[in-house]
Amino acid sequence: MAPRKIIIDTDPGQDDAFAILFALGSPEDLEVLALTASAGNTPLAVTARNARQLLELAGRPDIPLFAGCPRPMVRPLITAEYVHGETGLDGCDLPPPRIAVQAEHAVPFLIRTLMDAPEGEITVCTLGPMTNLAMAMVMEPRIVPRIREVVLMGGGFFEGGNITAAAEFNIFVDPHAAHVVFGSGVKLTMVPIDCTYKARMTRQWIARLRGLGNRTGLQAAGMGEFYQRYGNTKFATADYPLHDPCVIGYLLAPQLFGGRDCYVAIETTSPETLGMTVVDWWGVTKRPPNCRVLRDLDSPAFYELMLERLARLP
């Protein structure tokens, strides 16, 4: 089978970095057409720089990077340097990127690419706030049925939130964008923190990653160690979950994940629950499902697959 064509919309972020490298290490399964950057974990200028650095680390400067929206659709930007460090990729040592940001804005790039491709060919993977994709849907609604699937990391339900009591960070940063995407009718798979919290990255796995001896493994191990220091403070545990790579893991090995089809709504008005993903897990509203919601994960097999794919990179 031909590799699945994907566009990765991202705001790197150490966990975004693992997701991007995971995808780039899987060329027989995934063809990464482009990265599009949004503001999120850090401001747009930083996320765009980080995305280019990761492409160069993986030896893929041929993949273009398009910078997108510098802020959410309605609200002021909220960032997360307290998690990822000032660079967004603290823990690694990457040189300034040599490849340039494309002149075209990410939103018209998404519209043009999805309209030019055969219907149902391209999957969009969102690893951060969904601003770029939502703006593209608003500007050109005809792209919606042309998308094969949107697989997103975001949201939570039984686990609550990780930025407020009710909301997960990616959705909270731009709940209005999430509202657009979830209400669009596009085929959706949501990887919430209820699933990603089970993807615990152990110190033993980081040691194996460092032991690969390749440049990617060494830099990724440094990022993982930095990321775990925040996790140890938050969760009082030696292990900390990697969220965004679960999107790529699902595309590569969906049999490692479990979930169900649900109706999901996005809260955009309440000051207490802004950004909450209201998941009708039990079907009590009788509303037709609009999303596949993942909850279960075979974490050991997931990490074995990711290690194998990262080992292939330079």
C-alpha positions as CSV (number, residue, x, y, z in Angstrom):
1,M,0.0,0.0,0.0
2,A,1.1,3.5,-0.7
3,P,2.1,5.6,2.3
4,R,-0.7,7.7,3.9
5,K,-0.4,11.4,3.0
6,I,-0.4,13.6,6.0
7,I,0.0,17.3,6.9
8,I,1.2,17.9,10.5
9,D,-0.1,21.1,12.1
10,T,2.1,21.7,15.1
11,D,3.4,24.0,17.8
12,P,6.7,22.2,18.9
13,G,7.0,21.5,22.1
14,Q,9.0,18.4,23.1
15,D,6.0,16.1,22.6
16,D,5.4,17.6,19.2
17,A,9.0,16.9,18.4
18,F,8.7,13.2,19.2
19,A,5.5,13.1,17.1
20,I,7.2,14.7,14.1
21,L,10.3,12.5,14.4
22,F,8.1,9.4,14.8
23,A,6.3,10.3,11.5
24,L,9.5,11.1,9.6
25,G,11.0,7.7,10.7
26,S,8.0,5.9,9.1
27,P,8.2,6.8,5.4
28,E,6.8,3.5,4.2
29,D,3.6,4.2,6.1
30,L,3.4,8.0,6.2
31,E,4.2,10.6,3.6
32,V,4.6,13.9,5.3
33,L,3.7,16.5,2.7
34,A,4.4,19.6,4.9
35,L,4.4,21.0,8.4
36,T,2.3,23.9,9.3
37,A,3.1,25.9,12.5
38,S,0.7,27.6,14.8
39,A,1.2,29.6,18.0
40,G,0.6,27.5,21.1
41,N,3.2,26.1,23.4
42,T,5.3,29.1,22.4
43,P,4.7,32.1,20.1
44,L,4.6,31.4,16.3
45,A,8.1,32.6,15.6
46,V,9.5,30.1,18.0
47,T,7.3,27.2,16.9
48,A,8.2,27.8,13.3
49,R,11.9,27.8,14.1
50,N,11.5,24.6,16.1
51,A,9.7,22.8,13.3
52,R,12.5,23.7,10.9
53,Q,15.1,22.5,13.3
54,L,13.3,19.2,13.7
55,L,13.1,18.7,9.9
56,E,16.8,19.3,9.7
57,L,17.6,17.0,12.6
58,A,15.7,14.2,10.8
59,G,17.5,14.8,7.6
60,R,14.3,16.0,5.8
61,P,15.0,19.7,4.8
62,D,13.0,18.9,1.7
63,I,9.7,19.0,3.6
64,P,8.3,22.6,3.6
65,L,7.3,24.5,6.7
66,F,4.4,27.0,6.5
67,A,3.9,29.5,9.3
68,G,0.3,30.1,10.2
69,C,-1.8,32.1,12.7
70,P,0.1,34.0,15.4
71,R,-2.9,34.0,17.8
72,P,-6.2,32.2,18.4
73,M,-9.3,33.1,16.5
74,V,-10.9,35.1,19.3
75,R,-8.9,35.0,22.5
76,P,-5.4,36.3,23.4
77,L,-2.7,33.8,23.1
78,I,-1.7,31.7,26.1
79,T,1.6,29.8,25.9
80,A,3.3,27.1,28.0
81,E,7.0,27.9,28.4
82,Y,6.5,26.7,32.0
83,V,6.3,23.2,30.5
84,H,8.5,23.3,27.5
85,G,11.1,26.0,28.4
86,E,11.8,29.3,26.8
87,T,12.9,27.6,23.5
88,G,10.0,25.2,23.4
89,L,12.5,22.4,22.9
90,D,14.6,22.8,26.1
91,G,16.8,19.8,26.7
92,C,18.3,19.5,23.2
93,D,21.0,21.5,21.4
94,L,20.0,22.2,17.8
95,P,21.7,24.7,15.5
96,P,19.8,27.6,14.0
97,P,17.8,26.3,11.1
98,R,19.1,26.8,7.6
99,I,15.9,26.1,5.7
100,A,13.5,29.0,5.2
101,V,9.9,29.4,6.2
102,Q,7.7,29.2,3.0
103,A,6.4,32.6,1.9
104,E,2.8,31.3,1.7
105,H,0.8,31.5,4.9
106,A,-0.3,28.1,6.3
107,V,-4.0,28.7,5.9
108,P,-4.1,29.3,2.1
109,F,-1.5,26.5,1.8
110,L,-4.0,24.1,3.5
111,I,-6.8,25.3,1.3
112,R,-4.9,25.1,-2.0
113,T,-3.4,21.7,-1.2
114,L,-6.6,20.1,0.0
115,M,-8.5,21.5,-3.0
116,D,-5.9,20.3,-5.5
117,A,-5.6,16.8,-4.1
118,P,-8.0,14.0,-4.8
119,E,-10.9,13.9,-2.4
120,G,-10.1,11.8,0.7
121,E,-6.4,11.6,0.0
122,I,-4.9,13.8,2.8
123,T,-5.1,13.4,6.6
124,V,-4.5,16.4,8.7
125,C,-2.8,15.8,12.1
126,T,-3.2,18.6,14.6
127,L,-0.8,18.5,17.6
128,G,-1.6,22.0,19.0
129,P,-4.4,24.5,18.9
130,M,-6.6,24.0,15.8
131,T,-6.5,27.6,14.6
132,N,-4.9,27.1,11.2
133,L,-7.3,24.3,10.2
134,A,-10.4,26.1,11.5
135,M,-9.5,29.3,9.6
136,A,-9.0,27.2,6.5
137,M,-12.5,25.7,7.0
138,V,-14.0,29.1,7.5
139,M,-12.3,30.6,4.4
140,E,-13.1,27.6,2.2
141,P,-15.8,25.2,3.5
142,R,-15.3,23.0,0.4
143,I,-12.2,21.6,1.9
144,V,-14.1,19.7,4.6
145,P,-15.3,16.7,2.6
146,R,-12.0,16.6,0.8
147,I,-10.1,15.7,4.0
148,R,-9.7,12.0,4.6
149,E,-9.6,12.4,8.4
150,V,-8.5,14.9,11.1
151,V,-6.6,13.1,13.9
152,L,-6.0,15.5,16.8
153,M,-4.3,15.5,20.2
154,G,-6.6,17.4,22.5
155,G,-9.3,17.4,25.0
156,G,-10.2,15.3,28.0
157,F,-13.3,13.9,29.7
158,F,-13.0,11.5,32.7
159,E,-9.5,13.0,33.3
160,G,-10.8,16.5,33.3
161,G,-8.3,19.1,32.1
162,N,-4.6,19.8,32.4
163,I,-4.6,23.7,32.1
164,T,-7.9,24.2,34.0
165,A,-10.0,21.8,36.0
166,A,-12.1,21.3,32.8
167,A,-10.0,22.0,29.8
168,E,-6.9,20.4,28.1
169,F,-4.3,22.9,26.8
170,N,-4.6,22.6,23.0
171,I,-8.4,23.1,23.1
172,F,-8.3,25.7,25.8
173,V,-5.9,27.9,23.8
174,D,-8.3,28.2,20.9
175,P,-11.7,26.7,21.9
176,H,-13.5,28.6,19.0
177,A,-11.2,26.9,16.5
178,A,-12.0,23.5,18.0
179,H,-15.7,24.4,17.9
180,V,-15.4,25.1,14.1
181,V,-13.6,21.8,13.4
182,F,-15.9,19.6,15.6
183,G,-19.0,21.1,14.1
184,S,-17.7,20.9,10.5
185,G,-18.8,17.3,9.8
186,V,-15.2,16.2,9.0
187,K,-14.2,12.7,10.0
188,L,-12.5,13.2,13.4
189,T,-10.4,11.0,15.7
190,M,-9.6,12.6,19.0
191,V,-6.7,11.5,21.2
192,P,-7.5,13.1,24.6
193,I,-5.4,13.1,27.7
194,D,-7.6,10.2,28.9
195,C,-5.6,8.2,26.3
196,T,-2.2,10.0,26.3
197,Y,-1.8,9.8,30.1
198,K,-1.4,6.1,29.6
199,A,1.6,6.7,27.3
200,R,4.1,7.0,30.1
201,M,7.7,7.6,29.0
202,T,10.0,5.8,31.4
203,R,13.6,6.6,32.3
204,Q,14.5,3.2,31.1
205,W,13.1,3.9,27.7
206,I,14.9,7.3,27.5
207,A,18.1,5.4,28.3
208,R,17.4,3.0,25.4
209,L,16.7,6.0,23.2
210,R,20.0,7.6,24.1
211,G,21.7,4.2,23.6
212,L,20.7,4.2,19.9
213,G,23.8,6.4,19.3
214,N,22.3,8.4,16.5
215,R,22.0,12.1,16.6
216,T,18.3,12.1,16.7
217,G,18.2,9.6,19.6
218,L,20.7,11.8,21.6
219,Q,18.7,15.0,21.0
220,A,15.4,13.3,21.7
221,A,16.6,11.8,24.9
222,G,17.7,15.3,26.1
223,M,14.2,16.6,25.3
224,G,12.6,13.7,27.0
225,E,14.7,14.2,30.2
226,F,13.7,17.9,30.3
227,Y,10.1,17.1,29.7
228,Q,10.1,14.5,32.5
229,R,11.4,17.0,35.0
230,Y,8.1,19.0,34.6
231,G,6.2,15.8,34.8
232,N,7.8,14.7,38.0
233,T,6.8,18.0,39.6
234,K,3.2,17.7,38.4
235,F,2.5,14.0,38.8
236,A,5.0,13.1,41.6
237,T,6.2,10.2,39.5
238,A,9.3,9.2,37.6
239,D,7.4,8.8,34.4
240,Y,5.6,11.4,32.3
241,P,3.3,10.9,29.3
242,L,4.2,12.0,25.8
243,H,0.9,13.3,24.3
244,D,1.4,14.2,20.7
245,P,3.2,11.0,19.4
246,C,-0.1,9.1,20.1
247,V,-1.5,10.8,17.0
248,I,1.2,9.2,14.9
249,G,1.1,6.0,16.8
250,Y,-2.6,5.7,16.0
251,L,-2.0,6.2,12.3
252,L,0.7,3.6,12.3
253,A,-0.8,1.0,14.6
254,P,-4.5,1.7,15.3
255,Q,-4.8,-1.8,16.8
256,L,-2.8,-0.5,19.8
257,F,-5.6,1.9,20.7
258,G,-9.2,1.5,21.9
259,G,-12.2,3.9,22.0
260,R,-15.7,4.6,20.7
261,D,-17.7,6.9,18.5
262,C,-19.2,9.8,20.5
263,Y,-20.8,13.1,20.2
264,V,-18.4,15.8,21.3
265,A,-19.2,19.5,21.9
266,I,-16.7,22.3,22.7
267,E,-17.6,24.8,25.5
268,T,-16.9,28.4,24.3
269,T,-18.8,30.6,26.8
270,S,-18.5,29.5,30.4
271,P,-15.7,31.1,32.4
272,E,-15.4,28.0,34.5
273,T,-15.4,25.3,31.7
274,L,-14.1,27.3,28.7
275,G,-12.4,24.8,26.3
276,M,-14.0,21.7,27.8
277,T,-14.6,18.8,25.5
278,V,-18.0,17.6,26.5
279,V,-17.8,13.9,25.5
280,D,-21.1,12.0,25.5
281,W,-19.3,8.7,26.2
282,W,-22.4,6.9,27.3
283,G,-24.7,8.2,24.5
284,V,-27.1,9.8,26.9
285,T,-28.0,12.8,24.6
286,K,-28.8,10.4,21.7
287,R,-27.0,12.9,19.4
288,P,-25.2,11.2,16.4
289,P,-21.5,10.7,17.0
290,N,-19.2,13.3,15.3
291,C,-15.9,11.9,16.6
292,R,-13.9,8.7,17.3
293,V,-12.7,9.2,20.9
294,L,-9.7,7.1,22.0
295,R,-9.2,6.1,25.6
296,D,-7.1,2.9,25.8
297,L,-3.5,2.3,24.7
298,D,-1.0,-0.5,24.7
299,S,1.8,1.7,26.0
300,P,4.7,-0.8,25.9
301,A,4.0,-1.7,22.2
302,F,3.6,2.0,21.4
303,Y,7.0,2.8,22.8
304,E,8.7,-0.1,21.1
305,L,7.3,1.0,17.8
306,M,8.4,4.6,18.4
307,L,11.9,3.5,19.4
308,E,12.2,1.4,16.2
309,R,11.2,4.3,14.0
310,L,13.5,6.9,15.7
311,A,16.4,4.5,15.3
312,R,16.1,4.9,11.5
313,L,16.8,8.6,11.6
314,P,20.3,10.2,11.3
